[in-house]
Amino acid sequence: MNKIDTLLAQKLIKISAIKLQPDSPFAWATGWQSPIYTDLRMTLSYPDVRNLIKVEMARLIMENFGDADVIAGIATGAIAHGALVADSLALPMVYVRSTPKDHGLENLIEGDIKPGQKVVLIEDQLSTGNNCLKCLNAVREAGGIVLGVLVIFDYQFSKAAKALKRAKLPIITLTNFETMIDVAIDGNKITQADADTLLQWHSDPENWTSPAFDSVD
């Protein structure tokens, strides 16, 4: 039987929740060029993938954060997954924004967190870590005690890992960048040259440019 991280990476590539285009990079909201793009909301359209994520997250919460009182999905990508996990564990669910909405009550947190309640964050993907840190602070300011964060896909950027460690936020991930590379090579989705390009990007994503652009006069 496949390990969960490998199995999930295979499924994410198959349904194009992870797209790899070393020669035709994507533009991230950060302004970075990137040979990889993830849209994990795509998993909601595939019951087998959606349920795998739900079951594994619920299991990991029970094993690592068994005294959790509330599940908090990080907006917007992890709201649905947070709801699915909370329902399977019969726990209250809220969702958290990184910035307050610009109307109404201007809430950062939608739902009810009482001071002293123990909260597990659910995040779809971890890249820079900024969004996760903002939501962590929002829950702490509301009086919640954040036990940790569960992430579907981790880009494994050292800067993000160090920032979350400084914030004393434990991270548990279902699958990650290194596993995805191995799966993509084994499944003939990319060549070794493509993998090298992806790894070069990963080492310095802020300054990376596509080799395809370098060849254009």
matplotlib code that plots the C-alpha trace (Angstrom):
import matplotlib.pyplot as plt

x = [0.0, 1.3, 2.3, -0.3, 2.0, 2.9, -0.7, -2.0, 0.6, -0.3, -3.9, -3.3, -1.2, -3.8, -6.7, -4.5, -4.8, -1.0, 0.1, 3.8, 4.9, 8.7, 8.8, 5.7, 5.7, 2.7, 2.5, 1.9, 0.1, 3.5, 4.8, 7.0, 7.4, 6.7, 6.9, 4.3, 0.8, -1.6, -5.3, -6.4, -10.0, -10.1, -10.0, -13.6, -14.8, -13.3, -14.9, -12.1, -9.4, -11.7, -12.4, -8.8, -7.8, -10.7, -10.0, -6.3, -6.7, -9.2, -6.9, -3.9, -5.9, -7.0, -3.5, -1.7, -4.3, -6.9, -8.0, -9.0, -12.2, -12.5, -11.4, -10.5, -10.3, -8.0, -9.8, -10.4, -8.9, -9.2, -12.7, -14.4, -11.8, -12.1, -15.8, -15.4, -12.9, -14.9, -18.0, -16.2, -14.9, -18.2, -16.4, -17.3, -15.8, -14.9, -13.0, -10.3, -9.3, -5.8, -7.3, -10.7, -13.5, -14.2, -17.9, -20.3, -18.6, -15.2, -14.5, -11.3, -13.0, -16.4, -17.9, -17.5, -14.2, -14.3, -11.2, -9.3, -10.6, -8.0, -7.9, -6.5, -5.9, -6.5, -4.5, -4.7, -1.1, 1.9, 4.2, 5.5, 3.6, 2.4, -1.3, -0.9, 0.8, -1.8, -4.6, -2.6, -2.4, -6.1, -7.1, -4.6, -6.0, -9.5, -8.3, -7.9, -5.0, -3.7, -2.4, -1.0, -1.8, -2.6, -1.5, -2.5, 0.5, 3.7, 6.1, 8.8, 10.3, 12.8, 11.8, 8.2, 9.3, 11.6, 8.9, 6.3, 8.8, 9.5, 5.8, 5.7, 3.2, 3.6, 3.0, 1.7, 1.5, -0.2, 2.2, 5.0, 7.2, 9.9, 7.3, 5.6, 8.8, 9.5, 6.0, 6.0, 9.3, 8.2, 4.9, 6.7, 4.9, 8.2, 11.7, 14.8, 15.6, 12.2, 12.8, 16.1, 14.3, 11.7, 14.5, 16.3, 13.1, 12.6, 16.0, 15.3, 11.7, 11.8, 14.5, 14.0, 13.3, 12.4, 15.3, 12.9, 13.1, 16.9, 16.9, 14.9, 16.9]
y = [0.0, 3.5, 5.8, 8.6, 11.4, 9.5, 8.4, 11.9, 13.5, 11.0, 12.0, 15.7, 15.6, 13.3, 15.7, 18.8, 20.2, 20.4, 21.7, 21.6, 23.8, 24.4, 25.9, 28.1, 29.4, 30.7, 34.1, 33.9, 36.6, 37.3, 38.4, 35.3, 33.3, 29.6, 26.4, 24.9, 26.0, 24.4, 24.8, 22.4, 23.5, 21.2, 18.2, 19.0, 17.9, 14.4, 12.5, 9.9, 12.7, 14.8, 11.9, 10.8, 14.3, 14.4, 11.0, 11.5, 14.9, 13.6, 10.8, 13.0, 15.4, 12.5, 11.2, 14.5, 17.0, 14.8, 17.5, 19.9, 21.9, 23.7, 23.2, 26.4, 26.5, 29.2, 31.3, 30.8, 27.6, 25.5, 26.5, 23.5, 21.1, 22.5, 22.0, 18.4, 17.5, 19.3, 17.3, 14.0, 14.7, 16.2, 19.4, 23.1, 24.8, 28.4, 30.0, 32.6, 35.4, 36.9, 40.3, 41.6, 42.0, 45.6, 45.7, 44.6, 43.6, 43.5, 40.0, 38.1, 35.0, 33.8, 31.6, 31.3, 30.8, 31.1, 32.1, 29.1, 26.8, 24.6, 25.2, 23.2, 25.2, 23.7, 25.1, 23.9, 24.9, 26.3, 28.5, 31.7, 31.0, 34.6, 33.7, 31.0, 33.3, 36.0, 33.5, 32.1, 35.6, 36.2, 33.1, 33.9, 37.5, 36.0, 34.0, 30.6, 28.3, 27.0, 23.5, 23.2, 23.4, 20.6, 21.4, 19.4, 20.5, 21.9, 23.7, 23.1, 26.6, 26.9, 30.5, 29.5, 26.6, 28.8, 31.5, 29.0, 27.4, 30.9, 31.3, 27.9, 26.5, 22.7, 21.7, 18.4, 17.9, 15.3, 15.7, 18.0, 19.3, 16.7, 13.8, 15.5, 15.7, 12.0, 11.1, 13.2, 11.7, 8.1, 8.7, 10.2, 13.5, 15.4, 14.7, 14.8, 18.2, 19.5, 18.3, 20.1, 23.3, 22.8, 22.4, 25.4, 27.4, 26.0, 27.1, 30.8, 31.3, 35.1, 35.5, 32.6, 33.1, 30.4, 28.9, 29.2, 32.9, 32.9, 31.3, 34.1, 36.8]
z = [0.0, -0.9, 1.9, 2.4, 1.2, -2.0, -2.7, -2.2, -4.3, -7.1, -6.8, -6.7, -9.9, -11.6, -11.0, -11.9, -8.3, -8.8, -12.2, -13.4, -16.2, -16.1, -19.6, -19.1, -15.6, -13.6, -11.9, -8.2, -6.2, -4.6, -8.0, -8.2, -11.4, -10.6, -12.5, -10.2, -9.3, -6.8, -6.5, -3.8, -4.0, -7.1, -4.6, -3.6, -7.0, -6.5, -3.6, -3.3, -2.9, -0.7, 1.6, 1.7, 2.9, 5.4, 6.9, 7.2, 8.8, 11.3, 12.1, 12.6, 14.8, 17.0, 17.3, 17.9, 19.2, 20.8, 23.2, 20.4, 21.0, 17.7, 14.0, 12.2, 8.4, 7.0, 4.4, 1.7, 0.4, 3.5, 4.6, 3.0, 4.2, 7.7, 7.7, 6.5, 9.2, 11.9, 10.9, 10.9, 14.5, 15.7, 16.7, 16.2, 13.2, 12.4, 9.6, 9.9, 7.5, 7.2, 6.9, 8.2, 5.7, 4.8, 5.7, 8.5, 11.7, 10.0, 11.5, 11.2, 12.6, 11.4, 14.1, 17.8, 19.7, 23.4, 25.4, 26.5, 23.8, 22.0, 18.3, 15.3, 12.1, 8.7, 5.8, 2.2, 1.2, 3.0, 1.0, 2.5, 5.8, 6.1, 5.8, 8.4, 10.8, 10.5, 11.2, 14.2, 15.7, 15.1, 17.0, 19.8, 20.1, 20.4, 23.4, 21.6, 22.2, 18.9, 19.2, 15.6, 11.9, 9.5, 5.9, 2.8, 0.7, 2.0, -0.4, 2.2, 2.1, 4.9, 5.6, 6.3, 8.5, 10.5, 10.9, 12.2, 14.5, 16.0, 16.5, 18.3, 15.9, 15.2, 11.6, 10.3, 6.5, 4.4, 1.4, 0.3, -2.5, -2.3, -2.5, -5.4, -7.3, -6.8, -7.8, -10.9, -12.1, -11.3, -13.2, -16.2, -15.7, -15.8, -17.0, -14.8, -16.4, -15.4, -11.9, -11.8, -12.9, -10.2, -7.6, -8.8, -8.4, -5.0, -3.8, -4.6, -5.7, -5.3, -7.9, -10.2, -13.9, -16.4, -18.4, -21.4, -21.1, -21.0, -24.4, -26.0, -27.7]

ax = plt.figure().add_subplot(projection="3d")
ax.plot(x, y, z, "-o")
ax.set_aspect("equal")
plt.show()
